[in-house]
Amino acid sequence: MVMLTDSGTDYKPLPAGNYAATCIRVIDLGTQTTNYQGEEKSARKVRIFWEIPEETVEWEGQVRPATISSTYTASLHEKANLRKLLESWRGRSFTPDELKGFDTKNVLGAPCLLNVVHTEKDGRTYANVAGVTPLIKGMAKPEITGPLVNFDLDAFEPEVLDGLHEKLRDQIKASPEYRALTTGEAGFSGEATDGGLPAGDGHYDPADDIPF
């Protein structure tokens, strides 16, 4: 959930505030197990990345637009954080028909206004996504610097996985879905804590008032 910066020790969080941004990556992490207050929970997760051109970071000797990401349970249950995020981003609720077939890749290339806040943990300051809303009317869509990336374990593309950051690859490879693809092991057979995310074939049309 923190901003991606260089791998050195000079970590500098993205300043808190509101930013025009564009979704540049949607990464299916597979089923991940977390431990909260002594209770283990397993759920399918998705990580969404945004690029913020007005802020820059140094990465591997190059100055690039800053990026920030956040991880969500892959669910459109009415109480799911991902659904709340998407509906806030869209500027309206999903219709029942839309809920039957929404694909997270639809958000790729979609612009938004990000609200970034700071939190403190173990003596460090982290930048987190607190809210995502549509761009203010008349605001120009930010230009992006690189390709849009979608990784989906249900439509596995090894070359896309190979292009991800090592830590992200390791997280995906630890999922039962990845092991089922590569070793023949049975995949995760349990249920996410708040339901699964249906697939769809929607699209983003820049001419629409709703970004996806």
Salt bridges, closest charged atoms under 4 A:
ASP28 OD2 - ARG44 NH2 2.63
GLU87 OE2 - ARG83 NE 3.26
ASP97 OD1 - LYS100 NZ 3.59
GLU98 OE1 - ARG90 NH2 2.72
GLU98 OE2 - ARG92 NH2 2.96
ASP154 OD1 - ARG44 NH2 3.37
GLU177 OE2 - ARG44 NH1 3.91
GLU185 OE1 - ARG179 NE 3.11
